[in-house]
Amino acid sequence: INAEYMGDMLGKKEFMGVKRLVLHPDMNGDHWLALAPRENNEKDYKLMHKNNNSLGQLHVAVRYHHVHGQGGPTTLSASHAHPAAAASSGIAAATVPRGHHPSGIVPTRLRLWVLRARGLIAADSNGKSDPYVEICIMNNPPTAENKTKVISKTLDPEWNEAFDFNLSPEVTHLTFNVMDKDLLRKSDFLGQVALTLDERVSKEISLDLKPRANVKEDLELLQKHRSLGQLFLRTEWH
């Protein structure tokens, strides 16, 4: 699903966000989907960074109808796009609504498991890294309590650490920074990923690490290595 803004009388379109919707029976109902930048598109990441790391949410309604003799096709309708990011035209941003949950009640207590990472890049001269993960609520800096332990000399660390949060419905995402610990200098950046909280359901997730928006060195890092690796998480909502 692509969200676009018709920018002027000539019909020029401005990209505002994209979201992949995986259709399965559990998706039947109304959902708020967090819009994302296109992969490896620097302009999109700059737009997201400019608008507090959010491109807004899109409201979609999924309705399944059984047809005799067939597997049951899907009727999909979408409405109420609420962009947090305005295109270059200066269109006003709308308020991002609360996340959807199948029960109708939005859970706020989260036990988050940082499980493991795979295929990290090597930041040290020995061909390894000493990785740890910082967890940020929205755009707030991480606290000392929201960091994993450091795993030495590996590109495939296993953390299996749990963190407990009380997150109001207005919290739309968590940001994870994977870093390489250095004793004598500032930690090196290895990759970043955002976990959107539009659907607060318990699940295990694997996410591709990305460069930070507007950081030239990160984009060069991705171009050099082609991949920054993956981060594996598990969410348990209560």
N, C-alpha and C positions, 0 to 999 in steps of 0.2 A: 504494500500500500504506500503510494507516494503522496505526500501533501505538498501542493504547489500554490503559489500566489500569482494571479494574473496581474502583472505589475503595471501595465500602461495600456493606452489605446491601441498600440500595435500588437498587443497580445503576447508580449514577452513574459515567459514564465520564470519565476524564481523558486528554487528548491527550498522547502521548509522542513522536510523530514521524511524518513522512510521507516516502515515497520513490517517485518515478516510475521504473518499470522498463520500458525500451524493449526489446521482444522482437524479436530477429533471430537467425539461425542461430548466430552467433558467441557468443551468450549461453548456449548449451547447456553445462550444468555447474553447479557450486556457486559461489555468490557471497556475499560480505559487502557489504552496502549500507549506507552511512552515512545515518542518518535526518536529516531536515532540518525546520526550522519551516515552518508554512504561510505563504504569501506575504502580506506586509503585516499579519501578526498580531503585535501588540506583545507580547502575553502569551507567545507561543511564543518570540520572540527573548529575552525576559527569562529564560525557562526555560533556553534554550541558554546564555546568558551566565552564569547561576548555576552551571551544571555544566561549567565550563571550555570553553565554546564547542563542546560536543558533546552530541548527543542519543543517542549509542550507535549500534550497528549491528544490522542484521537479516540473518540467514542464510537465503537462499532457494536452492532447487534447481530448476533449469529443465531439463526433459527434453522433447525433440522426438521425436514418433513419426509415421512416415509412414503415412497412410491411403490405400489405393488409390483413385485417381480424385479425390483432394482435394489441397490444397496442403500438407498435413501439419500438423494442429492441435497445440497445445501443451498438455502437462500441467505445471502449475506447483504446486510444494509449498513451504511455508515452515516453518522451524523455528529454534530457538535464538536467540530475540530477546535481545540483550544491551544493555539500556538503560543509558546513562551518566547519564541524567537520570531522577530519580525524580519522580513526581507529588507532589501536595501530601500524599499519604498517608504519605510518608516511606519508601517501599520502597527497599531497599538497591540501590546501583548495582553492576553487574557489570563485570568486566574486559573491555575492548574487545579482540577478537582481532586477529591479523595480517591484512593485506589479502590478497585472493585474486588469483591470476594464472593465466591459462589453462595455462601451462607447468608449474604446480606449484611453481615456484621464484619467490620474491618478489624482484624486482629492487630494488636500493638506490641505484644511481647515476642521477641525473636531470639532464638538460640541459633547463632551462626557458627557453622563449622568451616574453618579454613583447613581443607584436607591436604592438598598437595599441589605441586606445579610440575609441568613436564616441558622439556625442551627449552629451558631458559638459555639466554645468551651468556657467554663467558666474559666476565668483567675483569678477571685477574690474570696475571701472567702465567699461572699454572694451568690455564685452560678451564678453570672452574669459577664458581661464584660462591659467596657466602650469603645466601638470600634470606630475607625476612619480609613480612607483609605488614603494611600500615593500612588501617581501616578508617576511613573518613566518613562522617555523617554529612551528607550533602556536600557543601563546599568548606566545611570546618576543618581545621588542621587536626591530625590524629593526636590522641592523648597517649601517654605512656602505657596505659592499660589496654589500648586498642592496637597493640603490635604483637606479632608472633615472636617466638624465639628465633634466633639465628641458627640456620643449619649450615655447617661448614663444608666447603669444598665439594659442591654438587651442583648439577644442572637440573636435577629431578628431586627436589626436596619433598619430604613427608613431614607435615606439621601436625595434623589431626588435633587442632586446638579449637576450643569452643569459646565463644564470646556472647554474652547476654546483653540485649538492648531492649529498651522500652521506647518504641518509635511511634510518634503520633501519626495519624493519617496524612498529615501535611508533609511528612518526610517522603520524598519521591524516589530517592536513590542513595546507594552507598558507593563510595569510590575506594578502590583497592590499588595501592601502589606497591609493586614488588621492587625491593631495593637490595643492593649488594653492600654488606657491612664492611667498612674499612676502619681500621684502628687509628690510623694517622691522618685521615682526611675525611671529607664529607662522603656520605654513602652515595654509591652510583645508582642511577635509575635503570631498572631492567624492564619495566612495563607497567601499564595501567589498564584498569577495566572498571566500568561502572555497572552495578547491579541495580536495575530498575525494580521498584516495588509496586508496580501497577497491579500485579496480582499476588496477593500475600498468601501463597499456598506453599506447603512444605514440599521440597524437592531437592534433588542433587543436580548441580549445574556445572558445566565446563565452559569457560569463556576464553576467547582469544585475547591475549594481551595486546595493547595498542600504545602508540606514542602519545604523549601529552600534546594538547592543541597549542599551536603557536611556538613550539620548541623545535628549532631547526635541528639541533643535535639528535633529538629523538627520531625525527623523520629520516635523517641520514642513517641512524642505527637500524631502522626498519628496512631501508633500501639495501643496506649492507648484508643483513642476515635473512631478509625475506620474511622471517617469522620471529616474534619475541617470545613464543611459547604459549602455554595455556595454564589457567588457574582453575582448580576444582574446588567447589564450595557445596555445602549442604545447608538448607534453611529449614528450621523447625518453628512454625508459627503457633502461638497459643493465644 
